[in-house]
């Protein structure tokens, strides 16, 4: 009859000693990764800085699924020890078909399943050193299920056989349709108008000619616009008065009336012999009431003689 675990305390002691010995030499159970290639947690925390892993170019920028896609960038060793960087590209199948989904993905607010489609192993990189990397995504790994798609893409760097040290999110634009009709187009409309100068339509002569030279001649606003935007896809909005010759002033128009001249005042040399008139005032004199007339007494006829 075999003895139970409680009757063999020495066995438990031996097993505990074996586990402690395995941990002391750095053998990890379950992941199959040697401890010599693993990066300590403190070193991994140093990679959580800007510039540790950057994406430079994606060529072609829009993939049609018929050629490999080349992704380039840089990696900087933020740990205190040299490492052998491994760049991995993960690609998802779900399209980021709205601006909200794209913004949430790149901002780290949502997660989509991505599959590893390409890797590149770099030479050993010393501490605080930077290296360029290039990864090619094979055309066979690019999903062909959508005519237009913005696929979630994640690039990560790890040490050879170690955990992920840094990851950067991006997206891969895929268009497999024969023709692309843009849903949004921008047109630039440039107005060409005359300045607010009344001399442009005044009487013919040097003044009007000079006004037109300033409006459409060399160095004018219209001339500068035409020179700066030559060959650009702009729409010109032209004032018809620029291309229509101005009508000359009618010679039969009546001339402006002249102001009448006042006659010259003359002085008389004749002298009068009459009395000198008394100066009078121009103001109105107060009105006087005429005196009341008294009635005359009746006349009594005298008796006859």
Secondary structure, 3 states (H helix, E strand, C coil): CCCCHHHCHHHHHHHHHHHHHHHHHCCCCCCCCCHHHCCCHHHHHCCCCCCCEEEEEEECCEECCCCCEEEEEEEECCCCCCEEEEEEEEEEEEECCCHHHHHHHHCCCCCCCEEEEEEEEEEEECCCCEEEEEEEECHHHCCCCCCEEEEEEEEEEEECCCCEEEEEEEEEEEECCCCCCCCCCCCEEEEECCCCCHHHHCCCCHHHHHHHHHHHCCCCHHHHHHHHCCCCCEEEEECHHHHCCCCCCCCCCCCCCCCCCCCCCCCCCCCCCCCCCCCCCCCCCCCCCCCCCCCCCCCCCCCCC
